[in-house]
Amino acid sequence: MVIIEVSLLSGFTMTSRSRMLLENRTIVKKIEVKANVVYIYLEKLNDESQTFILQLEQVIQVKNLKPASIKIYDYYQPGGLQISCSSGVGS
């Protein structure tokens, strides 16, 4: 199992429509939202390219936003290979 961990930008939440669209994908096993982090559990990955789009809604105006972070890692070996990146508004 693979986890995509998305730390949301301050003042933003994931829309319910976005969650529904993700849950309807066969590769997505489960989605958890805890505080400002979205965890997307995938059954497995292969060499086929995958695109995940999260629609966010701004609920609080925040100045000087810091980039959000995204981590992808194996559920059974969280200390193993990890892929990390960061994203800001409009990225």
HTML snippet that shows the backbone in 3Dmol.js (N, CA, C, O; Angstrom):
<script src="https://3Dmol.org/build/3Dmol-min.js"></script>
<div id="view" style="width:600px;height:400px;position:relative"></div>
<script>
const pdb = `
ATOM      1  N   MET A   1       0.844  -1.167   0.000  1.00  0.00           N
ATOM      2  CA  MET A   1       0.000   0.000   0.000  1.00  0.00           C
ATOM      3  C   MET A   1       0.899   1.242   0.000  1.00  0.00           C
ATOM      4  O   MET A   1       1.955   1.254   0.632  1.00  0.00           O
ATOM      5  N   VAL A   2       0.472   2.265  -0.704  1.00  0.00           N
ATOM      6  CA  VAL A   2       1.211   3.517  -0.827  1.00  0.00           C
ATOM      7  C   VAL A   2       0.365   4.639  -0.242  1.00  0.00           C
ATOM      8  O   VAL A   2      -0.856   4.651  -0.400  1.00  0.00           O
ATOM      9  N   ILE A   3       1.014   5.582   0.434  1.00  0.00           N
ATOM     10  CA  ILE A   3       0.307   6.727   1.002  1.00  0.00           C
ATOM     11  C   ILE A   3       0.807   8.004   0.353  1.00  0.00           C
ATOM     12  O   ILE A   3       2.010   8.224   0.217  1.00  0.00           O
ATOM     13  N   ILE A   4      -0.142   8.839  -0.044  1.00  0.00           N
ATOM     14  CA  ILE A   4       0.170  10.207  -0.476  1.00  0.00           C
ATOM     15  C   ILE A   4      -0.291  11.102   0.661  1.00  0.00           C
ATOM     16  O   ILE A   4      -1.477  11.147   0.990  1.00  0.00           O
ATOM     17  N   GLU A   5       0.654  11.811   1.256  1.00  0.00           N
ATOM     18  CA  GLU A   5       0.375  12.687   2.399  1.00  0.00           C
ATOM     19  C   GLU A   5       0.468  14.138   1.930  1.00  0.00           C
ATOM     20  O   GLU A   5       1.542  14.608   1.555  1.00  0.00           O
ATOM     21  N   VAL A   6      -0.655  14.836   1.952  1.00  0.00           N
ATOM     22  CA  VAL A   6      -0.717  16.210   1.454  1.00  0.00           C
ATOM     23  C   VAL A   6      -0.982  17.151   2.621  1.00  0.00           C
ATOM     24  O   VAL A   6      -2.060  17.120   3.213  1.00  0.00           O
ATOM     25  N   SER A   7      -0.001  17.990   2.953  1.00  0.00           N
ATOM     26  CA  SER A   7      -0.189  19.016   3.980  1.00  0.00           C
ATOM     27  C   SER A   7      -0.796  20.227   3.295  1.00  0.00           C
ATOM     28  O   SER A   7      -0.175  20.831   2.421  1.00  0.00           O
ATOM     29  N   LEU A   8      -2.004  20.578   3.692  1.00  0.00           N
ATOM     30  CA  LEU A   8      -2.713  21.667   3.029  1.00  0.00           C
ATOM     31  C   LEU A   8      -2.153  23.027   3.413  1.00  0.00           C
ATOM     32  O   LEU A   8      -1.556  23.196   4.476  1.00  0.00           O
ATOM     33  N   LEU A   9      -2.356  23.979   2.539  1.00  0.00           N
ATOM     34  CA  LEU A   9      -1.985  25.352   2.835  1.00  0.00           C
ATOM     35  C   LEU A   9      -2.817  25.863   4.009  1.00  0.00           C
ATOM     36  O   LEU A   9      -3.974  25.473   4.161  1.00  0.00           O
ATOM     37  N   SER A  10      -2.247  26.722   4.827  1.00  0.00           N
ATOM     38  CA  SER A  10      -2.976  27.295   5.957  1.00  0.00           C
ATOM     39  C   SER A  10      -4.201  28.046   5.453  1.00  0.00           C
ATOM     40  O   SER A  10      -4.119  28.825   4.504  1.00  0.00           O
ATOM     41  N   GLY A  11      -5.339  27.802   6.102  1.00  0.00           N
ATOM     42  CA  GLY A  11      -6.571  28.479   5.733  1.00  0.00           C
ATOM     43  C   GLY A  11      -7.377  27.788   4.648  1.00  0.00           C
ATOM     44  O   GLY A  11      -8.423  28.296   4.243  1.00  0.00           O
ATOM     45  N   PHE A  12      -6.908  26.628   4.164  1.00  0.00           N
ATOM     46  CA  PHE A  12      -7.591  25.904   3.106  1.00  0.00           C
ATOM     47  C   PHE A  12      -8.087  24.544   3.597  1.00  0.00           C
ATOM     48  O   PHE A  12      -7.497  23.942   4.494  1.00  0.00           O
ATOM     49  N   THR A  13      -9.182  24.069   2.993  1.00  0.00           N
ATOM     50  CA  THR A  13      -9.675  22.717   3.233  1.00  0.00           C
ATOM     51  C   THR A  13      -9.953  22.060   1.884  1.00  0.00           C
ATOM     52  O   THR A  13     -10.146  22.742   0.877  1.00  0.00           O
ATOM     53  N   MET A  14      -9.971  20.741   1.878  1.00  0.00           N
ATOM     54  CA  MET A  14     -10.302  20.015   0.659  1.00  0.00           C
ATOM     55  C   MET A  14     -11.824  20.009   0.508  1.00  0.00           C
ATOM     56  O   MET A  14     -12.542  19.798   1.486  1.00  0.00           O
ATOM     57  N   THR A  15     -12.317  20.236  -0.700  1.00  0.00           N
ATOM     58  CA  THR A  15     -13.761  20.255  -0.934  1.00  0.00           C
ATOM     59  C   THR A  15     -14.325  18.835  -0.864  1.00  0.00           C
ATOM     60  O   THR A  15     -13.615  17.862  -1.121  1.00  0.00           O
ATOM     61  N   SER A  16     -15.602  18.731  -0.516  1.00  0.00           N
ATOM     62  CA  SER A  16     -16.246  17.418  -0.464  1.00  0.00           C
ATOM     63  C   SER A  16     -16.340  16.807  -1.857  1.00  0.00           C
ATOM     64  O   SER A  16     -16.285  15.585  -2.001  1.00  0.00           O
ATOM     65  N   ARG A  17     -16.480  17.639  -2.877  1.00  0.00           N
ATOM     66  CA  ARG A  17     -16.516  17.145  -4.263  1.00  0.00           C
ATOM     67  C   ARG A  17     -15.178  16.503  -4.636  1.00  0.00           C
ATOM     68  O   ARG A  17     -15.142  15.462  -5.291  1.00  0.00           O
ATOM     69  N   SER A  18     -14.092  17.128  -4.216  1.00  0.00           N
ATOM     70  CA  SER A  18     -12.765  16.597  -4.485  1.00  0.00           C
ATOM     71  C   SER A  18     -12.596  15.229  -3.825  1.00  0.00           C
ATOM     72  O   SER A  18     -12.060  14.298  -4.426  1.00  0.00           O
ATOM     73  N   ARG A  19     -13.059  15.126  -2.590  1.00  0.00           N
ATOM     74  CA  ARG A  19     -12.968  13.847  -1.866  1.00  0.00           C
ATOM     75  C   ARG A  19     -13.767  12.764  -2.589  1.00  0.00           C
ATOM     76  O   ARG A  19     -13.302  11.635  -2.745  1.00  0.00           O
ATOM     77  N   MET A  20     -14.967  13.121  -3.022  1.00  0.00           N
ATOM     78  CA  MET A  20     -15.816  12.160  -3.718  1.00  0.00           C
ATOM     79  C   MET A  20     -15.167  11.683  -5.020  1.00  0.00           C
ATOM     80  O   MET A  20     -15.211  10.494  -5.335  1.00  0.00           O
ATOM     81  N   LEU A  21     -14.567  12.606  -5.777  1.00  0.00           N
ATOM     82  CA  LEU A  21     -13.915  12.235  -7.028  1.00  0.00           C
ATOM     83  C   LEU A  21     -12.727  11.312  -6.780  1.00  0.00           C
ATOM     84  O   LEU A  21     -12.499  10.377  -7.547  1.00  0.00           O
ATOM     85  N   LEU A  22     -11.976  11.564  -5.725  1.00  0.00           N
ATOM     86  CA  LEU A  22     -10.843  10.697  -5.387  1.00  0.00           C
ATOM     87  C   LEU A  22     -11.314   9.312  -4.956  1.00  0.00           C
ATOM     88  O   LEU A  22     -10.742   8.300  -5.361  1.00  0.00           O
ATOM     89  N   GLU A  23     -12.365   9.272  -4.128  1.00  0.00           N
ATOM     90  CA  GLU A  23     -12.866   7.997  -3.621  1.00  0.00           C
ATOM     91  C   GLU A  23     -13.422   7.110  -4.733  1.00  0.00           C
ATOM     92  O   GLU A  23     -13.458   5.888  -4.587  1.00  0.00           O
ATOM     93  N   ASN A  24     -13.849   7.705  -5.830  1.00  0.00           N
ATOM     94  CA  ASN A  24     -14.403   6.933  -6.949  1.00  0.00           C
ATOM     95  C   ASN A  24     -13.335   6.303  -7.830  1.00  0.00           C
ATOM     96  O   ASN A  24     -13.661   5.523  -8.725  1.00  0.00           O
ATOM     97  N   ARG A  25     -12.086   6.619  -7.601  1.00  0.00           N
ATOM     98  CA  ARG A  25     -11.006   6.014  -8.394  1.00  0.00           C
ATOM     99  C   ARG A  25     -10.686   4.637  -7.833  1.00  0.00           C
ATOM    100  O   ARG A  25     -10.584   4.459  -6.619  1.00  0.00           O
ATOM    101  N   THR A  26     -10.530   3.670  -8.719  1.00  0.00           N
ATOM    102  CA  THR A  26     -10.316   2.292  -8.274  1.00  0.00           C
ATOM    103  C   THR A  26      -9.002   2.105  -7.526  1.00  0.00           C
ATOM    104  O   THR A  26      -8.906   1.226  -6.670  1.00  0.00           O
ATOM    105  N   ILE A  27      -8.002   2.902  -7.824  1.00  0.00           N
ATOM    106  CA  ILE A  27      -6.701   2.774  -7.169  1.00  0.00           C
ATOM    107  C   ILE A  27      -6.726   3.286  -5.721  1.00  0.00           C
ATOM    108  O   ILE A  27      -5.893   2.885  -4.909  1.00  0.00           O
ATOM    109  N   VAL A  28      -7.682   4.174  -5.396  1.00  0.00           N
ATOM    110  CA  VAL A  28      -7.768   4.771  -4.055  1.00  0.00           C
ATOM    111  C   VAL A  28      -8.534   3.828  -3.128  1.00  0.00           C
ATOM    112  O   VAL A  28      -9.694   3.494  -3.369  1.00  0.00           O
ATOM    113  N   LYS A  29      -7.856   3.413  -2.068  1.00  0.00           N
ATOM    114  CA  LYS A  29      -8.466   2.497  -1.101  1.00  0.00           C
ATOM    115  C   LYS A  29      -9.209   3.258  -0.001  1.00  0.00           C
ATOM    116  O   LYS A  29     -10.285   2.845   0.432  1.00  0.00           O
ATOM    117  N   LYS A  30      -8.622   4.379   0.449  1.00  0.00           N
ATOM    118  CA  LYS A  30      -9.206   5.121   1.571  1.00  0.00           C
ATOM    119  C   LYS A  30      -8.636   6.530   1.599  1.00  0.00           C
ATOM    120  O   LYS A  30      -7.523   6.770   1.129  1.00  0.00           O
ATOM    121  N   ILE A  31      -9.416   7.471   2.160  1.00  0.00           N
ATOM    122  CA  ILE A  31      -8.959   8.851   2.344  1.00  0.00           C
ATOM    123  C   ILE A  31      -9.234   9.248   3.789  1.00  0.00           C
ATOM    124  O   ILE A  31     -10.327   9.026   4.309  1.00  0.00           O
ATOM    125  N   GLU A  32      -8.237   9.832   4.424  1.00  0.00           N
ATOM    126  CA  GLU A  32      -8.393  10.370   5.777  1.00  0.00           C
ATOM    127  C   GLU A  32      -7.994  11.831   5.767  1.00  0.00           C
ATOM    128  O   GLU A  32      -7.027  12.216   5.109  1.00  0.00           O
ATOM    129  N   VAL A  33      -8.749  12.649   6.504  1.00  0.00           N
ATOM    130  CA  VAL A  33      -8.397  14.055   6.672  1.00  0.00           C
ATOM    131  C   VAL A  33      -8.239  14.297   8.161  1.00  0.00           C
ATOM    132  O   VAL A  33      -9.186  14.144   8.933  1.00  0.00           O
ATOM    133  N   LYS A  34      -7.017  14.681   8.561  1.00  0.00           N
ATOM    134  CA  LYS A  34      -6.714  14.968   9.966  1.00  0.00           C
ATOM    135  C   LYS A  34      -6.089  16.342  10.037  1.00  0.00           C
ATOM    136  O   LYS A  34      -5.043  16.592   9.439  1.00  0.00           O
ATOM    137  N   ALA A  35      -6.731  17.228  10.769  1.00  0.00           N
ATOM    138  CA  ALA A  35      -6.260  18.615  10.885  1.00  0.00           C
ATOM    139  C   ALA A  35      -6.058  19.192   9.488  1.00  0.00           C
ATOM    140  O   ALA A  35      -7.020  19.285   8.725  1.00  0.00           O
ATOM    141  N   ASN A  36      -4.855  19.576   9.138  1.00  0.00           N
ATOM    142  CA  ASN A  36      -4.573  20.166   7.830  1.00  0.00           C
ATOM    143  C   ASN A  36      -3.812  19.207   6.923  1.00  0.00           C
ATOM    144  O   ASN A  36      -3.056  19.645   6.056  1.00  0.00           O
ATOM    145  N   VAL A  37      -4.005  17.906   7.114  1.00  0.00           N
ATOM    146  CA  VAL A  37      -3.305  16.911   6.306  1.00  0.00           C
ATOM    147  C   VAL A  37      -4.320  15.941   5.709  1.00  0.00           C
ATOM    148  O   VAL A  37      -5.220  15.461   6.399  1.00  0.00           O
ATOM    149  N   VAL A  38      -4.159  15.661   4.413  1.00  0.00           N
ATOM    150  CA  VAL A  38      -4.988  14.677   3.717  1.00  0.00           C
ATOM    151  C   VAL A  38      -4.113  13.464   3.428  1.00  0.00           C
ATOM    152  O   VAL A  38      -3.035  13.595   2.847  1.00  0.00           O
ATOM    153  N   TYR A  39      -4.578  12.280   3.834  1.00  0.00           N
ATOM    154  CA  TYR A  39      -3.883  11.031   3.571  1.00  0.00           C
ATOM    155  C   TYR A  39      -4.686  10.255   2.537  1.00  0.00           C
ATOM    156  O   TYR A  39      -5.855   9.939   2.759  1.00  0.00           O
ATOM    157  N   ILE A  40      -4.056   9.950   1.409  1.00  0.00           N
ATOM    158  CA  ILE A  40      -4.705   9.177   0.358  1.00  0.00           C
ATOM    159  C   ILE A  40      -4.000   7.826   0.307  1.00  0.00           C
ATOM    160  O   ILE A  40      -2.816   7.745  -0.021  1.00  0.00           O
ATOM    161  N   TYR A  41      -4.732   6.776   0.633  1.00  0.00           N
ATOM    162  CA  TYR A  41      -4.185   5.422   0.648  1.00  0.00           C
ATOM    163  C   TYR A  41      -4.462   4.766  -0.700  1.00  0.00           C
ATOM    164  O   TYR A  41      -5.610   4.681  -1.136  1.00  0.00           O
ATOM    165  N   LEU A  42      -3.404   4.307  -1.351  1.00  0.00           N
ATOM    166  CA  LEU A  42      -3.524   3.654  -2.648  1.00  0.00           C
ATOM    167  C   LEU A  42      -3.253   2.173  -2.500  1.00  0.00           C
ATOM    168  O   LEU A  42      -2.385   1.764  -1.728  1.00  0.00           O
ATOM    169  N   GLU A  43      -3.995   1.372  -3.240  1.00  0.00           N
ATOM    170  CA  GLU A  43      -3.797  -0.082  -3.209  1.00  0.00           C
ATOM    171  C   GLU A  43      -2.368  -0.429  -3.589  1.00  0.00           C
ATOM    172  O   GLU A  43      -1.696  -1.176  -2.877  1.00  0.00           O
ATOM    173  N   LYS A  44      -1.901   0.112  -4.712  1.00  0.00           N
ATOM    174  CA  LYS A  44      -0.526  -0.103  -5.156  1.00  0.00           C
ATOM    175  C   LYS A  44      -0.243   0.860  -6.299  1.00  0.00           C
ATOM    176  O   LYS A  44      -1.156   1.464  -6.862  1.00  0.00           O
ATOM    177  N   LEU A  45       1.022   0.991  -6.627  1.00  0.00           N
ATOM    178  CA  LEU A  45       1.433   1.784  -7.776  1.00  0.00           C
ATOM    179  C   LEU A  45       2.123   0.869  -8.778  1.00  0.00           C
ATOM    180  O   LEU A  45       2.716  -0.145  -8.409  1.00  0.00           O
ATOM    181  N   ASN A  46       2.038   1.238 -10.036  1.00  0.00           N
ATOM    182  CA  ASN A  46       2.771   0.520 -11.065  1.00  0.00           C
ATOM    183  C   ASN A  46       3.505   1.553 -11.914  1.00  0.00           C
ATOM    184  O   ASN A  46       3.658   2.698 -11.489  1.00  0.00           O
ATOM    185  N   ASP A  47       3.953   1.177 -13.080  1.00  0.00           N
ATOM    186  CA  ASP A  47       4.713   2.116 -13.900  1.00  0.00           C
ATOM    187  C   ASP A  47       3.817   3.032 -14.738  1.00  0.00           C
ATOM    188  O   ASP A  47       4.315   3.807 -15.555  1.00  0.00           O
ATOM    189  N   GLU A  48       2.501   2.944 -14.539  1.00  0.00           N
ATOM    190  CA  GLU A  48       1.570   3.808 -15.250  1.00  0.00           C
ATOM    191  C   GLU A  48       1.461   5.162 -14.527  1.00  0.00           C
ATOM    192  O   GLU A  48       1.342   5.212 -13.303  1.00  0.00           O
ATOM    193  N   SER A  49       1.504   6.236 -15.290  1.00  0.00           N
ATOM    194  CA  SER A  49       1.415   7.580 -14.712  1.00  0.00           C
ATOM    195  C   SER A  49       0.030   7.818 -14.095  1.00  0.00           C
ATOM    196  O   SER A  49      -0.989   7.435 -14.669  1.00  0.00           O
ATOM    197  N   GLN A  50       0.010   8.450 -12.930  1.00  0.00           N
ATOM    198  CA  GLN A  50      -1.235   8.772 -12.229  1.00  0.00           C
ATOM    199  C   GLN A  50      -1.265  10.262 -11.918  1.00  0.00           C
ATOM    200  O   GLN A  50      -0.237  10.850 -11.581  1.00  0.00           O
ATOM    201  N   THR A  51      -2.431  10.867 -12.029  1.00  0.00           N
ATOM    202  CA  THR A  51      -2.603  12.275 -11.681  1.00  0.00           C
ATOM    203  C   THR A  51      -3.709  12.382 -10.644  1.00  0.00           C
ATOM    204  O   THR A  51      -4.789  11.818 -10.820  1.00  0.00           O
ATOM    205  N   PHE A  52      -3.442  13.102  -9.568  1.00  0.00           N
ATOM    206  CA  PHE A  52      -4.428  13.324  -8.515  1.00  0.00           C
ATOM    207  C   PHE A  52      -4.648  14.814  -8.373  1.00  0.00           C
ATOM    208  O   PHE A  52      -3.695  15.576  -8.210  1.00  0.00           O
ATOM    209  N   ILE A  53      -5.895  15.228  -8.434  1.00  0.00           N
ATOM    210  CA  ILE A  53      -6.229  16.651  -8.327  1.00  0.00           C
ATOM    211  C   ILE A  53      -7.064  16.852  -7.068  1.00  0.00           C
ATOM    212  O   ILE A  53      -8.113  16.230  -6.900  1.00  0.00           O
ATOM    213  N   LEU A  54      -6.589  17.724  -6.190  1.00  0.00           N
ATOM    214  CA  LEU A  54      -7.333  18.084  -4.992  1.00  0.00           C
ATOM    215  C   LEU A  54      -7.859  19.497  -5.160  1.00  0.00           C
ATOM    216  O   LEU A  54      -7.088  20.436  -5.359  1.00  0.00           O
ATOM    217  N   GLN A  55      -9.157  19.643  -5.081  1.00  0.00           N
ATOM    218  CA  GLN A  55      -9.760  20.964  -5.142  1.00  0.00           C
ATOM    219  C   GLN A  55      -9.835  21.497  -3.715  1.00  0.00           C
ATOM    220  O   GLN A  55     -10.364  20.842  -2.817  1.00  0.00           O
ATOM    221  N   LEU A  56      -9.300  22.689  -3.529  1.00  0.00           N
ATOM    222  CA  LEU A  56      -9.262  23.292  -2.201  1.00  0.00           C
ATOM    223  C   LEU A  56     -10.154  24.508  -2.148  1.00  0.00           C
ATOM    224  O   LEU A  56     -10.408  25.165  -3.158  1.00  0.00           O
ATOM    225  N   GLU A  57     -10.623  24.793  -0.954  1.00  0.00           N
ATOM    226  CA  GLU A  57     -11.465  25.958  -0.727  1.00  0.00           C
ATOM    227  C   GLU A  57     -10.828  26.775   0.395  1.00  0.00           C
ATOM    228  O   GLU A  57     -10.468  26.243   1.445  1.00  0.00           O
ATOM    229  N   GLN A  58     -10.698  28.074   0.151  1.00  0.00           N
ATOM    230  CA  GLN A  58     -10.119  28.937   1.181  1.00  0.00           C
ATOM    231  C   GLN A  58     -11.203  29.303   2.184  1.00  0.00           C
ATOM    232  O   GLN A  58     -12.232  29.872   1.819  1.00  0.00           O
ATOM    233  N   VAL A  59     -10.969  28.975   3.445  1.00  0.00           N
ATOM    234  CA  VAL A  59     -11.946  29.255   4.495  1.00  0.00           C
ATOM    235  C   VAL A  59     -11.501  30.384   5.418  1.00  0.00           C
ATOM    236  O   VAL A  59     -12.322  30.992   6.106  1.00  0.00           O
ATOM    237  N   ILE A  60     -10.201  30.660   5.430  1.00  0.00           N
ATOM    238  CA  ILE A  60      -9.635  31.740   6.246  1.00  0.00           C
ATOM    239  C   ILE A  60      -8.573  32.447   5.421  1.00  0.00           C
ATOM    240  O   ILE A  60      -7.740  31.803   4.784  1.00  0.00           O
ATOM    241  N   GLN A  61      -8.604  33.761   5.435  1.00  0.00           N
ATOM    242  CA  GLN A  61      -7.593  34.555   4.734  1.00  0.00           C
ATOM    243  C   GLN A  61      -6.294  34.522   5.536  1.00  0.00           C
ATOM    244  O   GLN A  61      -6.274  34.889   6.711  1.00  0.00           O
ATOM    245  N   VAL A  62      -5.212  34.080   4.896  1.00  0.00           N
ATOM    246  CA  VAL A  62      -3.915  33.994   5.562  1.00  0.00           C
ATOM    247  C   VAL A  62      -2.889  34.732   4.707  1.00  0.00           C
ATOM    248  O   VAL A  62      -2.812  34.523   3.496  1.00  0.00           O
ATOM    249  N   LYS A  63      -2.106  35.593   5.345  1.00  0.00           N
ATOM    250  CA  LYS A  63      -1.056  36.317   4.624  1.00  0.00           C
ATOM    251  C   LYS A  63       0.241  35.520   4.672  1.00  0.00           C
ATOM    252  O   LYS A  63       0.457  34.704   5.568  1.00  0.00           O
ATOM    253  N   ASN A  64       1.097  35.776   3.688  1.00  0.00           N
ATOM    254  CA  ASN A  64       2.422  35.146   3.623  1.00  0.00           C
ATOM    255  C   ASN A  64       2.355  33.623   3.734  1.00  0.00           C
ATOM    256  O   ASN A  64       3.016  33.019   4.579  1.00  0.00           O
ATOM    257  N   LEU A  65       1.544  33.012   2.862  1.00  0.00           N
ATOM    258  CA  LEU A  65       1.410  31.560   2.867  1.00  0.00           C
ATOM    259  C   LEU A  65       2.747  30.874   2.608  1.00  0.00           C
ATOM    260  O   LEU A  65       3.532  31.300   1.760  1.00  0.00           O
ATOM    261  N   LYS A  66       2.978  29.832   3.340  1.00  0.00           N
ATOM    262  CA  LYS A  66       4.160  29.001   3.132  1.00  0.00           C
ATOM    263  C   LYS A  66       3.752  27.852   2.205  1.00  0.00           C
ATOM    264  O   LYS A  66       2.582  27.470   2.179  1.00  0.00           O
ATOM    265  N   PRO A  67       4.696  27.302   1.450  1.00  0.00           N
ATOM    266  CA  PRO A  67       4.364  26.191   0.542  1.00  0.00           C
ATOM    267  C   PRO A  67       3.827  24.984   1.303  1.00  0.00           C
ATOM    268  O   PRO A  67       4.230  24.708   2.433  1.00  0.00           O
ATOM    269  N   ALA A  68       2.921  24.284   0.665  1.00  0.00           N
ATOM    270  CA  ALA A  68       2.415  23.027   1.216  1.00  0.00           C
ATOM    271  C   ALA A  68       3.398  21.924   0.841  1.00  0.00           C
ATOM    272  O   ALA A  68       4.214  22.096  -0.064  1.00  0.00           O
ATOM    273  N   SER A  69       3.320  20.798   1.533  1.00  0.00           N
ATOM    274  CA  SER A  69       4.224  19.698   1.201  1.00  0.00           C
ATOM    275  C   SER A  69       3.422  18.448   0.841  1.00  0.00           C
ATOM    276  O   SER A  69       2.306  18.241   1.318  1.00  0.00           O
ATOM    277  N   ILE A  70       4.017  17.635  -0.003  1.00  0.00           N
ATOM    278  CA  ILE A  70       3.417  16.374  -0.431  1.00  0.00           C
ATOM    279  C   ILE A  70       4.486  15.293  -0.276  1.00  0.00           C
ATOM    280  O   ILE A  70       5.611  15.450  -0.750  1.00  0.00           O
ATOM    281  N   LYS A  71       4.126  14.200   0.389  1.00  0.00           N
ATOM    282  CA  LYS A  71       5.040  13.067   0.557  1.00  0.00           C
ATOM    283  C   LYS A  71       4.348  11.816   0.033  1.00  0.00           C
ATOM    284  O   LYS A  71       3.143  11.639   0.209  1.00  0.00           O
ATOM    285  N   ILE A  72       5.115  10.961  -0.603  1.00  0.00           N
ATOM    286  CA  ILE A  72       4.612   9.683  -1.086  1.00  0.00           C
ATOM    287  C   ILE A  72       5.527   8.600  -0.519  1.00  0.00           C
ATOM    288  O   ILE A  72       6.744   8.655  -0.693  1.00  0.00           O
ATOM    289  N   TYR A  73       4.934   7.615   0.162  1.00  0.00           N
ATOM    290  CA  TYR A  73       5.758   6.579   0.766  1.00  0.00           C
ATOM    291  C   TYR A  73       4.984   5.272   0.907  1.00  0.00           C
ATOM    292  O   TYR A  73       3.757   5.240   0.821  1.00  0.00           O
ATOM    293  N   ASP A  74       5.728   4.211   1.122  1.00  0.00           N
ATOM    294  CA  ASP A  74       5.175   2.870   1.306  1.00  0.00           C
ATOM    295  C   ASP A  74       4.645   2.751   2.733  1.00  0.00           C
ATOM    296  O   ASP A  74       5.370   3.026   3.689  1.00  0.00           O
ATOM    297  N   TYR A  75       3.400   2.347   2.880  1.00  0.00           N
ATOM    298  CA  TYR A  75       2.769   2.185   4.189  1.00  0.00           C
ATOM    299  C   TYR A  75       3.548   1.226   5.079  1.00  0.00           C
ATOM    300  O   TYR A  75       3.675   1.458   6.282  1.00  0.00           O
ATOM    301  N   TYR A  76       4.069   0.155   4.499  1.00  0.00           N
ATOM    302  CA  TYR A  76       4.739  -0.879   5.270  1.00  0.00           C
ATOM    303  C   TYR A  76       6.208  -0.567   5.553  1.00  0.00           C
ATOM    304  O   TYR A  76       6.827  -1.219   6.394  1.00  0.00           O
ATOM    305  N   GLN A  77       6.770   0.425   4.855  1.00  0.00           N
ATOM    306  CA  GLN A  77       8.150   0.836   5.082  1.00  0.00           C
ATOM    307  C   GLN A  77       8.236   2.355   5.057  1.00  0.00           C
ATOM    308  O   GLN A  77       8.865   2.918   4.161  1.00  0.00           O
ATOM    309  N   PRO A  78       7.612   3.038   6.030  1.00  0.00           N
ATOM    310  CA  PRO A  78       7.568   4.505   5.996  1.00  0.00           C
ATOM    311  C   PRO A  78       8.935   5.170   6.064  1.00  0.00           C
ATOM    312  O   PRO A  78       9.081   6.314   5.636  1.00  0.00           O
ATOM    313  N   GLY A  79       9.920   4.488   6.584  1.00  0.00           N
ATOM    314  CA  GLY A  79      11.275   5.051   6.652  1.00  0.00           C
ATOM    315  C   GLY A  79      12.075   4.798   5.402  1.00  0.00           C
ATOM    316  O   GLY A  79      13.200   5.283   5.281  1.00  0.00           O
ATOM    317  N   GLY A  80      11.518   4.041   4.457  1.00  0.00           N
ATOM    318  CA  GLY A  80      12.217   3.716   3.221  1.00  0.00           C
ATOM    319  C   GLY A  80      12.147   4.859   2.235  1.00  0.00           C
ATOM    320  O   GLY A  80      12.191   6.027   2.622  1.00  0.00           O
ATOM    321  N   LEU A  81      12.039   4.530   0.972  1.00  0.00           N
ATOM    322  CA  LEU A  81      11.992   5.530  -0.096  1.00  0.00           C
ATOM    323  C   LEU A  81      10.812   6.467   0.085  1.00  0.00           C
ATOM    324  O   LEU A  81       9.673   6.022   0.227  1.00  0.00           O
ATOM    325  N   GLN A  82      11.083   7.754   0.080  1.00  0.00           N
ATOM    326  CA  GLN A  82      10.039   8.772   0.159  1.00  0.00           C
ATOM    327  C   GLN A  82      10.288   9.781  -0.957  1.00  0.00           C
ATOM    328  O   GLN A  82      11.428  10.118  -1.276  1.00  0.00           O
ATOM    329  N   ILE A  83       9.206  10.244  -1.528  1.00  0.00           N
ATOM    330  CA  ILE A  83       9.292  11.294  -2.536  1.00  0.00           C
ATOM    331  C   ILE A  83       8.600  12.497  -1.942  1.00  0.00           C
ATOM    332  O   ILE A  83       7.447  12.403  -1.522  1.00  0.00           O
ATOM    333  N   SER A  84       9.286  13.636  -1.898  1.00  0.00           N
ATOM    334  CA  SER A  84       8.708  14.839  -1.309  1.00  0.00           C
ATOM    335  C   SER A  84       8.767  15.989  -2.296  1.00  0.00           C
ATOM    336  O   SER A  84       9.678  16.072  -3.120  1.00  0.00           O
ATOM    337  N   CYS A  85       7.795  16.864  -2.205  1.00  0.00           N
ATOM    338  CA  CYS A  85       7.808  18.091  -2.986  1.00  0.00           C
ATOM    339  C   CYS A  85       6.996  19.132  -2.234  1.00  0.00           C
ATOM    340  O   CYS A  85       6.328  18.808  -1.252  1.00  0.00           O
ATOM    341  N   SER A  86       7.047  20.353  -2.676  1.00  0.00           N
ATOM    342  CA  SER A  86       6.259  21.406  -2.048  1.00  0.00           C
ATOM    343  C   SER A  86       5.535  22.180  -3.128  1.00  0.00           C
ATOM    344  O   SER A  86       5.954  22.210  -4.285  1.00  0.00           O
ATOM    345  N   SER A  87       4.449  22.799  -2.732  1.00  0.00           N
ATOM    346  CA  SER A  87       3.619  23.524  -3.684  1.00  0.00           C
ATOM    347  C   SER A  87       3.024  24.733  -2.992  1.00  0.00           C
ATOM    348  O   SER A  87       2.737  24.701  -1.796  1.00  0.00           O
ATOM    349  N   GLY A  88       2.844  25.780  -3.741  1.00  0.00           N
ATOM    350  CA  GLY A  88       2.210  26.983  -3.236  1.00  0.00           C
ATOM    351  C   GLY A  88       0.948  27.273  -4.020  1.00  0.00           C
ATOM    352  O   GLY A  88       0.567  26.492  -4.892  1.00  0.00           O
ATOM    353  N   VAL A  89       0.307  28.365  -3.728  1.00  0.00           N
ATOM    354  CA  VAL A  89      -0.897  28.753  -4.445  1.00  0.00           C
ATOM    355  C   VAL A  89      -0.557  28.978  -5.914  1.00  0.00           C
ATOM    356  O   VAL A  89       0.397  29.681  -6.246  1.00  0.00           O
ATOM    357  N   GLY A  90      -1.352  28.372  -6.779  1.00  0.00           N
ATOM    358  CA  GLY A  90      -1.133  28.539  -8.209  1.00  0.00           C
ATOM    359  C   GLY A  90      -0.083  27.617  -8.773  1.00  0.00           C
ATOM    360  O   GLY A  90       0.197  27.682  -9.970  1.00  0.00           O
ATOM    361  N   SER A  91       0.520  26.748  -7.955  1.00  0.00           N
ATOM    362  CA  SER A  91       1.538  25.811  -8.455  1.00  0.00           C
ATOM    363  C   SER A  91       0.898  24.504  -8.828  1.00  0.00           C
ATOM    364  O   SER A  91       1.585  23.583  -9.271  1.00  0.00           O
TER     365      SER A  91
END
`;
const viewer = $3Dmol.createViewer("view");
viewer.addModel(pdb, "pdb");
viewer.setStyle({}, {cartoon: {color: "spectrum"}});
viewer.zoomTo();
viewer.render();
</script>
